Amino acid sequence: MFIEYLIETNFSPIGKLLLSYPKENRNTFIQSNTEFIENNDTSDADVYFEQLRMFTQILKEKNSEVDVYTTYFFLQNVVIDHLAHEWEKQYKQYFDDINKLSLDESIERYCSIETINHQQMATAGVFIYYLIKQGKFGKGNNSYFDSLNAFLPKINKALESKKYKDFVGKLKSTSSKKRHTIDDIDLMDGQEFEKFAAELFSKMGFETKITKATGDQGIDIIASKNGDNIGIQAKCYSSTVGNGAIQEAVAGKNYYRLDKAMVITNNFFTDSARQLAEANSIILWDRNNLMEKIERFFVS
């Protein structure tokens, strides 16, 4: 929104209909722009904006009718294509029938992927671009902001429905399952936590294999399901997990030639570790994610 604000305030407003965020959002943002600049690091946006200007000038040398708005609109489509491809590359097996799915059904399918944090916007954002590419928000609608506004109430409703169904399922369950609590997890050593994580993924329908204790190359468990092979680094820590665990997961993913890698901990991740994980597409489960999975898959 800040970049689009810069475009609109630095160039003729003739092409502002090509901007993606709605008029009411634009007016609100402009009013609070000073506060936004004071409270946020806008240096990356400033660099992008300057590069956008130069790129526009290059295109303008080829075609005099090009302006910054059409360049920006073109780059939006490049982003949609790229991120939709990235999502499909990782999760294609869940959406083989995407052409037959409605928007609501697509979101329900998204909620069924156990290995992702459904409310993490870095993940949900890529999925939204995939849905845009598939025309699920209306043919020709490439606006991320419009799509996000349509997506949020639907994902919240789908997650609430999933939570309710899981609760009902536990009430109806007559089988006796081994009970774990997060306090039990905190008392585990490294190997016990690895065995627990392997058991958790087995309950989620994965085939699991614990790698050898020495020379594991950064991956403790390999979980497989529907042709998807995931490497898991398990960290039972009394303090926050830093960059080292992420680097190990990246190395292990490449060594074992896995589709995805993740780090699971009974604690939390440092901000730096989260940034590194996002840059390398490493899935993170922290204490809150773990407690949610325990509640779902280990009941009395």
Secondary structure, DSSP 8 states (H G I E B T S, - for coil): -HHHHHHHHHS-GGGGGG-SS-HHHHHHHHHTHHHHHHHS--HHHHHHHHHHHHHHHHHHHH-TT--HHHHHHHHHHHHHHHHHHHHHHHHGGG-TTGGG--HHHHHHHHHT-TTS-TT-HHHHHHHHHHHHHTTTT-TT---HHHHHHHHHHHHHHHHHHHHHHHHHHHHH--S------HHHHHT--HHHHHHHHHHHHHHTT-EEEE--SSS-TT-SEEEEETTEEEEEEEE--SS-B-HHHHHHHHHHHHHHT-SEEEEEESS-B-HHHHHHHHHTT-EEE-HHHHHHHHHHH---
